[in-house]
Amino acid sequence: MSFITYQPSLCYHYHHSVSSLQRVVLTSNIIENIPFPERPSDPLPGITYLSLSENHIKSWEDIDALSCWLPALRTLTMSGNPLFNGEYMGSFFPRHY
């Protein structure tokens, strides 16, 4: 189970208290997926930096969902996730032999 799975309810209850939050580091939290927000009021507009390094993210759809959650995001760190470790990158970065 993923922490991000609970993100919609977290955002709903704490939206006002985290409105000034700018940097979030969720490194090594076993995050596997990032769902799209359920409501237009769910996004966190102040976050400009997010680190999701060393998690279990495998899908480009999860990256797309981040743009809905974090419209002001300027820096995203994703190293150490299966999506960026080469096994899922083949169609985007062909190997040269």
N, C-alpha and C positions, 0 to 999 in steps of 0.2 A: 504494500500500500504506500502511496506517495503523500508527502506533505502537501504538495500542490493540489491534490485531490480535494483538500479541505479549503483551498484558497477562496472560493466564492463566499462561503459563510464568514471566513476571517475578514475579508474585505468589507462585507456588509456591516459587521459589528464594530469594526475598528477604523472605518473609512476616515472619520473626522480626526481621530487621534494620530493617524499616520500621515496626514496630509502634508506635513513638512518633511517627511522622510525622503532622502535623496539617494542614499547608497544602501544596497542590500547585498549581503554575502550569504549565499546558501550552499556553500561548497561542502561536498561529501555528505549530503542529506538523503541519498538514495532516491532522488526524485526521478520518476520514470516518465511522467507525462505532464503536460500543461494544458488544461482544458480552456476553451474560449469562455469569456465572461458570460454569465447568465443574464445580466441586466446591464443597461448602458451606464448605470451609476457605479458599477463595480470597479472600473479602472483606478489605478493609482497614479495620478497625473504628475506627481512631484519626483518620482524615481527616475534618475538619469544614469545610474550605474547599477548593474546587476552581475553578480558572479554566480554561475551555476556549474562551475568546474567540478570534475570528479563525481558526477552523478550518473544516471543511467538513461539519458535522453537519446533516442534513436530516430526520431521522426522530424522532418522539416515542418510538419503541421504544428508541432509544439513551438517551434520558433515563430511561426505565423501567429500563434495565439499570444505570444509575448507582445506583439505590436498592439494588440487590443487592450491588454492589461496595462501596458506601460507606454503610453503615447509619446512621452518625452525622453525615452531611453536613448542615450547617446553611446554608451559603452556596455558591451555584453561580453563576458568571459565564459567560454564554453569548453575549454581544454579538458581532456580526460573523459569525455562522453563518447559512447559508441558512434554517434553520428559524425564526430570529427576525428575518429581514430583510424579512418581509412576504409573500414569494412562497408560503410554505407555511402561512401563518397565516389565510388567508381564511375557512376554516370556523369558526375560533375567534373571530375578531374581524371581523365583517362590516363592509364599507366603507359609509360613509354618503355619499350623493350629494346 
